[in-house]
Amino acid sequence: MASLFRRSVFQTTRTLLRPSTVPSTPLAALRPLYPSFRQLSSEVRTTIDSVLSTAPVVLFMKGTPETPQCGFSKASVQILGLQGVDPDKFAAYNVLEDEEVRQGIKEYSNWPTIPQLYINKEFVGGCDILVSMHQNGELADLLEKEGVLAPAPEAETK
């Protein structure tokens, strides 16, 4: 009976363990098994770090807050608006404009999806996490604790 796979895991592992093909680093050993595995370049890491330094609340999203390009990004912006995040303390980064950052942010946070929310340079989560935190009140508590909410409007005097 013919094998369903041309190369079995056993054959791949055996090939990797031969003395002539033993990789010099553990990361190099994973590359044949996981072709999409890559290290985050220092240039992309620097770009992400500088974006995170622009504001206390940063959302890496598809599109812009005014014109989101996916439903999850739109929902994330809406949640932040409902929570009352101060626009002066908010920045959004359109990952569709930079493919390296689009892939790099996933490696930076070890989170596979976009959008991604950071508060004071700490990764909070994606849209599903934001929705959950919004529903159970954790997001409101976090935003208040971090001091990123817009000031309450002054009561009008008559």
Secondary structure, DSSP 4 states (H G I P E B T S, - for coil): ---SSSS-HHHHHHHHHSGGG--SSHHHHHTTT-TT--PPPHHHHHHHHHHHTS-SEEEEESB-SSSBSSHHHHHHHHHHHHHTB-GGGEEEEEGGG-HHHHHHHHHHHT--SS-EEEETTEEEE-HHHHHHHHHHTHHHHHHHHHT-BPPPPPPPP-
